[in-house]
Amino acid sequence: MKHKVVLLLSAVLFLAACGKSQTASSEPAPEAGADTPASSVITDPATVYFTSDISSEGLVKVYDALNWKAEGKTAVKLSTGEPPASNYLRPDLIEGLVKKLNATIVECNTAYGGYRAATAEHYQVAEDHGFTAIAPFQILDEDGSMELPVVNGKHLKGDLVGKAFADYNSYVILSHFKGHAMAGYGGAIKNMSIGLASAKGKVRIHSGGTSDTHWHDELHIEFLESMAEASTAVRDALKDRVIYINVMNRISVDCDCDGNPAEPDIHDIGIVAGFDPVAVDQACLDFVYKAEGNESLLKRIDELQGLHTIEYAETLGLGTRKYTLVNIDG
């Protein structure tokens, strides 16, 4: 299929179109180079691929557009979804891609209670939600944590991920793009930071690096920045052995960690994929900012200063907010 570049968006254009969301932040993003070497800041636009076909075939198609080959033992990281009625990515949507990769679906336990905090119950949720019927499934932190170094972090010196993280050679960070009650929104960056963190690692991120045992909700900016810092640790560990796919369906203001989320106000949009988690998340944000019925989600992002995560991630060199969007629908 002949690819067609349908638009080139930059952070400058995004800010011009969505300036209201920027004013919600009481703490501006750090200047590039303030806490990380200037050479790590990416200046060239990333390429991200888009399809409006939210189906098993569409998911495989946007994966194929990346022309990336998973090597060795492959993990697909997603959210299993909190019961009873969360908007997790359904097995019939992801089955084709997971089987194409001969992959294992992986998750980590939560740190806030619910049905996914204990390993045995979490495995039961994975079975109840249909994941074990389509592929092998593993909870990465069922045997504890391992630490990945964080380079140039203000808050984190190390990121605690599930101990079995190192058992896999390649990763697909498969994320459901939606709102979140603490981060404002959740996409690739959240899935590779909070999502891959062990239960103890989740507490460390939420507490802004101040504790592995006590959750500190008041350290909000520190939490947002710690997600970005944890993501750099994962990226540094995997290098080019990881890709990012965001699915924009059932876009509720609430996360998949909410067992009874609000009904979506935004119509399904499509799937975005790429090698740059910042660009992939930025593309989804741009789609959402242009979508009808987006008021509730934009309000949540604004109030929680959610854009600060992606702003800070860019200064760390995790990726770039500038991208070229390639529509593969023809």
C-alpha positions in Angstrom: 0.0 0.0 0.0 1.3 3.4 -0.9 1.9 5.4 2.2 0.7 9.0 2.2 2.0 11.6 4.5 -1.1 13.4 5.6 0.3 16.0 8.0 3.3 17.2 9.8 2.6 18.4 13.3 5.1 20.0 15.6 5.1 20.9 19.2 4.8 24.6 18.1 1.6 23.9 16.2 0.2 21.9 19.0 0.7 24.6 21.5 -0.8 27.1 19.1 -3.9 25.0 18.7 -4.1 23.9 22.4 -2.7 26.8 24.4 -5.4 26.5 27.0 -4.0 23.1 28.2 -0.6 24.6 28.6 -1.7 27.3 31.0 -3.0 24.7 33.4 0.5 23.8 34.5 1.6 25.7 37.6 5.2 24.6 36.9 6.5 25.0 33.3 8.5 22.2 31.7 12.2 22.4 32.4 14.4 24.1 29.7 16.0 21.6 27.4 19.4 20.7 28.9 18.6 21.9 32.4 18.9 18.4 33.9 20.2 16.4 31.0 22.9 16.9 28.4 21.7 19.0 25.4 23.0 16.3 23.0 20.3 13.9 24.3 17.4 16.2 23.2 16.0 15.0 19.9 15.5 17.7 17.3 14.4 15.7 14.2 10.7 14.8 13.8 9.8 11.2 14.4 7.6 9.2 12.0 4.4 7.7 13.4 1.9 5.5 11.5 -1.8 5.8 11.8 -4.8 3.7 10.8 -8.5 4.4 11.5 -9.1 0.6 11.3 -9.5 -0.5 14.9 -9.6 -4.2 14.3 -7.3 -7.2 14.5 -6.4 -6.7 10.9 -5.8 -3.0 11.4 -3.5 -3.6 14.4 -1.4 -6.1 12.4 -1.3 -3.6 9.4 0.0 -0.7 11.5 2.6 -3.1 13.1 3.7 -4.2 9.6 4.1 -0.5 8.6 6.9 -0.2 11.1 9.0 -2.8 9.2 10.4 -4.0 12.6 11.1 -7.6 13.4 10.8 -8.8 17.0 13.8 -11.0 17.9 14.0 -13.7 20.4 11.4 -14.1 23.2 8.8 -11.4 22.7 6.5 -9.7 25.3 3.4 -7.7 24.6 2.8 -5.4 27.6 -0.7 -4.3 28.1 -3.2 -3.6 30.9 -5.3 -6.6 31.9 -8.0 -4.1 33.1 -9.6 -3.9 36.6 -12.9 -5.8 37.0 -15.8 -5.6 36.5 -16.2 -3.3 33.5 -13.0 -1.5 32.5 -12.1 -0.6 28.9 -9.0 -2.8 28.5 -8.0 -3.9 25.0 -10.1 -6.9 24.2 -8.4 -10.3 23.2 -10.2 -10.4 19.9 -8.6 -7.1 18.9 -5.0 -8.0 19.9 -5.1 -11.8 19.1 -3.8 -11.5 15.5 -0.8 -9.4 16.5 0.1 -11.5 19.5 0.0 -14.7 17.5 1.9 -13.2 14.6 4.7 -12.4 17.1 4.4 -15.7 19.0 4.4 -13.5 22.0 3.7 -13.7 25.7 1.3 -11.2 27.2 2.9 -9.6 30.3 1.7 -7.4 33.1 2.7 -6.4 36.7 0.8 -6.3 39.9 -0.9 -3.1 41.1 0.0 -1.2 44.2 -3.4 0.1 45.1 -5.5 -2.9 46.0 -8.2 -4.2 43.8 -8.3 -7.5 42.0 -4.9 -7.3 40.5 -2.7 -6.5 43.5 -2.1 -10.2 44.5 -0.5 -12.5 41.9 -3.0 -15.3 42.2 -6.0 -13.0 41.8 -4.3 -11.2 38.9 -3.8 -14.4 37.0 -7.5 -15.1 37.5 -8.3 -11.7 36.1 -6.2 -12.4 33.0 -8.1 -15.7 32.5 -11.5 -14.1 33.1 -10.7 -11.3 30.6 -9.7 -13.9 28.0 -6.0 -13.2 27.7 -4.8 -16.7 28.7 -7.0 -18.2 25.9 -5.0 -16.5 23.2 -1.4 -16.5 24.4 0.9 -17.4 27.3 0.6 -14.9 30.1 3.1 -13.8 32.8 3.0 -11.4 35.7 6.5 -10.0 35.6 6.8 -9.2 39.3 5.4 -12.4 40.7 8.9 -13.2 42.0 9.8 -9.6 42.9 11.7 -6.7 41.3 14.8 -5.9 39.4 16.3 -2.4 39.1 17.1 -0.6 35.9 19.4 2.4 36.2 18.0 5.9 35.6 20.6 8.3 34.0 20.3 12.0 34.8 17.1 11.6 36.9 16.1 14.3 39.3 13.9 12.0 41.3 14.8 8.4 40.4 18.2 6.7 40.5 16.7 3.4 39.6 13.4 2.0 38.1 12.0 -1.1 39.8 10.5 -3.3 37.1 9.2 -6.9 37.4 12.0 -9.4 37.9 11.1 -11.3 34.8 11.5 -8.2 32.6 14.9 -9.4 31.5 13.6 -12.8 30.4 12.3 -11.2 27.2 14.4 -9.9 24.2 11.8 -7.7 22.5 8.8 -5.7 23.7 5.7 -4.3 22.2 4.3 -1.6 24.5 0.6 -1.9 23.5 -1.4 0.8 25.2 -5.0 1.8 25.4 -5.0 5.6 25.1 -7.5 7.1 27.7 -7.8 9.4 30.7 -6.3 8.8 34.1 -7.3 10.0 37.5 -3.7 10.9 38.5 -1.7 11.3 35.3 -4.4 13.1 33.3 -4.0 10.6 30.5 -2.4 7.3 29.9 -0.5 6.1 26.8 2.9 4.7 25.9 4.9 6.6 28.5 2.6 5.5 31.3 2.5 1.9 30.2 6.2 1.6 30.0 6.8 3.3 33.4 4.0 2.6 35.8 2.9 -0.4 33.7 6.2 -2.2 33.7 7.0 -1.2 37.2 6.7 -3.9 39.9 4.2 -3.1 42.7 7.1 -1.7 44.7 8.3 0.2 41.7 4.9 1.8 41.2 5.1 3.2 44.8 8.5 4.6 44.0 7.2 6.4 40.9 4.1 7.6 42.6 6.1 9.0 45.5 8.5 10.8 43.3 11.4 8.5 44.3 11.1 9.3 48.0 9.7 5.9 49.1 9.2 2.2 48.0 6.7 1.6 50.7 4.6 4.8 51.2 2.4 6.4 48.5 2.7 10.2 48.4 -0.1 11.7 46.4 0.9 15.3 47.3 4.1 14.9 45.2 2.3 15.3 42.0 4.8 17.0 39.7 7.4 14.6 41.1 5.2 11.7 40.1 4.7 13.0 36.5 8.4 13.5 36.1 9.2 10.1 37.6 7.1 8.4 35.0 9.2 10.1 32.3 12.4 9.1 34.1 11.3 5.5 34.6 10.5 5.3 30.9 14.1 6.4 30.0 15.4 3.5 32.1 13.2 1.0 30.1 14.2 2.6 26.8 17.9 2.5 27.7 17.6 -1.2 28.6 15.8 -2.2 25.4 17.3 0.2 22.9 15.8 -0.7 19.5 14.1 -3.9 20.8 10.9 -2.1 21.6 8.0 -0.5 19.7 5.0 1.5 20.8 1.4 1.1 19.7 -1.5 3.2 21.1 -5.1 2.2 20.5 -7.6 5.1 20.6 -10.9 3.3 21.2 -13.3 3.5 24.2 -11.6 6.8 25.1 -13.0 7.3 28.6 -11.9 10.0 31.0 -11.1 7.1 33.3 -8.2 4.6 33.1 -8.4 0.8 32.7 -7.4 0.6 36.3 -10.9 1.9 37.1 -13.3 -1.0 37.2 -16.3 1.2 36.6 -15.2 3.9 34.2 -17.3 6.7 32.8 -18.7 6.1 29.4 -16.6 7.6 26.6 -17.7 11.0 25.2 -15.2 10.7 22.2 -15.8 8.5 19.2 -13.2 5.9 18.4 -10.3 7.4 16.4 -7.7 4.8 15.4 -4.3 3.3 16.1 -0.9 5.0 16.2 2.4 3.2 16.2 6.1 4.2 16.1 9.5 3.8 17.6 9.3 7.0 19.7 7.0 6.9 22.8 6.8 10.7 23.1 5.8 11.2 19.4 3.2 8.4 19.7 1.6 9.9 22.8 1.8 13.4 21.3 0.0 12.2 18.1 -2.8 10.7 20.2 -3.1 13.9 22.2 -3.4 15.9 19.0 -6.2 13.7 17.8 -8.0 14.0 21.1 -7.6 17.8 21.2 -9.3 17.9 17.8 -12.1 15.4 18.6 -15.7 16.2 19.3 -16.9 15.5 22.9 -13.4 15.9 24.3 -14.3 18.4 27.1 -14.2 16.0 30.0 -10.9 14.5 29.1 -9.2 17.8 28.3 -10.5 19.2 31.6 -8.9 16.2 33.4 -5.6 16.6 31.6 -5.5 20.3 32.3 -6.4 20.0 36.0 -3.8 17.3 36.5 -1.1 19.0 34.4 -0.8 15.9 32.4 1.1 17.5 29.6 4.0 18.1 31.9 5.0 14.4 31.6 5.5 14.5 27.9 7.2 17.9 28.1 9.6 16.7 30.7 10.2 13.4 28.8 11.2 15.4 25.7 13.9 17.3 27.7 15.2 13.9 28.9 15.7 12.7 25.4 13.1 10.0 25.6 11.7 11.2 22.3 10.3 14.2 20.5 6.9 15.9 20.3 7.5 16.7 16.7 6.4 14.1 14.2 5.3 13.2 10.7 2.1 11.3 10.6 1.8 8.6 7.9 -1.8 7.5 7.2 -1.6 3.9 6.0 -5.3 3.7 5.1 -4.4 4.8 1.5 
